[in-house]
Structure formats: C-alpha cells, structure tokens
Amino acid sequence: MPPIDGAVSRERFAIEIAEGLMGVGVPFRRGCSALGFRVVVTDTKTGRRQYVSENYTHDLAFADGEKYVTKLITGKKRLK
C-alpha cells in the first residue's frame, strides 16, 4: 500500500548498525570501555542522519532504530 501524499514511508529510512567501542553509557571498572553496537537512522531521500544511539546487543540496536522510524512515520518525531 503506497503512502498518502506527503506521508513518510518506512522505505525512506536506512537503519545501519556498526560494532565497536561504546563512547557513552554506564561507567565501567578501571575506565574500561564496553563493546557495543551503534545504530544510525538515515533519511535516504536527503542523506541526513535522523538518529544515532548505542546499545549492548545487535538486536537491541536494531529494535531501537525501528522504534525511531515508527516515531518518524507516526509524526511523534519530526524530520531533521
């Protein structure tokens, strides 16, 4: 089903997940960093990043990105 005129579709957004050291979050013992996953939601039409977050697992990162895309589609969050 195509979106209504002016509506935003889920296909417009790309969710990219990268593995690496987390830069923020809960401090660890002796200043160690945690291995985590960074999720970036990008608007493919404009090429602009809409959301960046970090999580401890791949599944949580992807779910976080999906939740943000849903908020963009429903209008709870505005496009940047």
N, C-alpha and C positions, 0 to 999 in steps of 0.2 A: 504494500500500500504506500503510494508516494505521499510525502508530507504536504500539508496545506501550504498555500502560497505564503512565503515569508517565514514559515516554520523551519526549525533546525532539525536535521535528521541525524541519527546515530552514526551513519556512514561518513559524516563530515569530519569526525574526530578520530585521530590515531592515538592509541594507547601504547606507549613504548616503556619497556621495563629493562633496567640495566642493573647488573650486580656489581657491588663494590662496597667500599667502606662508608659507613653512615657518618655524616658530618654533624648531626644534631641528635638529640634524644636523651635518653637516660644515661647519666654518667656511670662509667664502669670503674672497677677497681684499678688502681695504679695507672689511671689515664689511658687505658686501652680503648680502642675503638671496636665497634661491632661490625660484622659483615652483614650487609643488608641489601635491600632492593629499592631502587629509586624509580618511581613511576612519573612519567611526563605525559600529560594530555595535550595534544597539539591540534589546532584548527587547521585542517588540510587546505581549506579554501584561502586562508590568509597567511598560513605558515607561522602563526603566533602561538606561543605556549599559553595554555589556559590554566594549567595546574601542575604543580610539582610537589611530590610528597615522598617520604621514605617509610619503609616497613621492614619487618624482620623476615617475612617469607614472601615468596613469589605470588602465592595465592592471595595473601592479604593486599599486596601491592596492586594486583590486577583488579580485585574487588573494589579497592579504594578509587581507582581510575574509573571503573564502571559507574560507581555511585556519583562521581562528579559529573560524568557525561549525562547521567539521568537528571541531575540538577540543572544542567545547562538546557536540556531539552524541555523540561517542565517549566522553565523560567524562574526557578528559585535562585539561580546564579546568572549573572549577565555575561555575555561575551566580551572579551577584552579587545 
